[in-house]
């Protein structure tokens, strides 16, 4: 197994002996932006991370914060509404909306 690091000393590329690769991209702050898993044989999987939301291959997968999903009502589209806090439970962002 070979691991390549970026200038922030975070793993950027992980290569296995069988040809499997994992590529990880980060924001400048060090938070994970995306992860691409390319198996030796089979389809690739891409995960993207948006302020507590995890999207796999373009579809919503999981929410990593306190919040809720608001479904489409009339002309209003569906969106995520969540509360993101820091390590002291101070609200750092009180609403994130995203359509996929």
N, C-alpha and C positions, 0 to 999 in steps of 0.2 A: 504494500500500500504506500502511495506517495501523496503527501499533503503539501500544497503550495499556499503560502500566506501572503496577505496583502500588506501595505505599509502600516496598517493599524494592528498588525500581528493577529489578525483574524483569519481563519481558514477560508481560502478562496476556491481552491480546486482540490478535490479528493479523487484520486485515481486508484482503483483496485486492480489486482493482477489479472482478473478475468475481463477487463475492458470497461467495467462499470465506472461512470464518472458522476460526481456531484459538484455542481458549480454554485457557489453562494455569492450573492451581491449584497452589499451593505450601503446604508446611507452614510454620509460623512460623520454622523454622530456615533456610528458603530451599531445601530439597530439594523436588524436583518430586513432587506428589501425583497429579495427573491431567492429561490432555491430551485435549481433544475437538476432532476435525477435522470440520468441516461443509463439504463441497464445495458449489459453486454448484448442481450437479444430481447427485444420487446420495445414497446412504445415509451417515449420520454414523458416525464411528469413535471409540470412547472407549478410551483407554489409561490404566490405573491402575498406580501404582508402589508396591510394598510391600516395604521393606527388601531391595532387590536383585531382587525378582521383578517382572516386567512382565506385566500381564494386558490382553488386547485383547478388548473386547466380552464380558467375562465368562469368557473362556477363557485358560488359561495360554499365554504366548507365548515368553518368554525369561527366563533367570536371569542376572543381572549380577554374580554373586559366585561364590566357590568353594563347591561343594556338590554335592548329589545329590538325586534324586527317589526316594523309597521307595514302592514299589507296594503296593497293598492285599494283605494276607495274613490270611486267615481273617476275624476280626471287627475287625481293625485297619485303619482307613482309610488311603488314600494321603496322603502329606505330603511337604513339602520340608524337607530338612535341609541347612543351609549355614553357612558361616563367613564373617562379615563383619569386615573389618579396616579400620583407619584408614590414613593415608598412611605410617605407620611400621611397618606390618604387625602392629600390636598388635591382638589379637582384641577387638572391641568387642561382638560378639554371636555366640554359638557355635551357636545353633539357632533356626530360624524354622520354624514349622509353619503350613500354611495349606491349607484345603480349598476347592475351587472347584466 
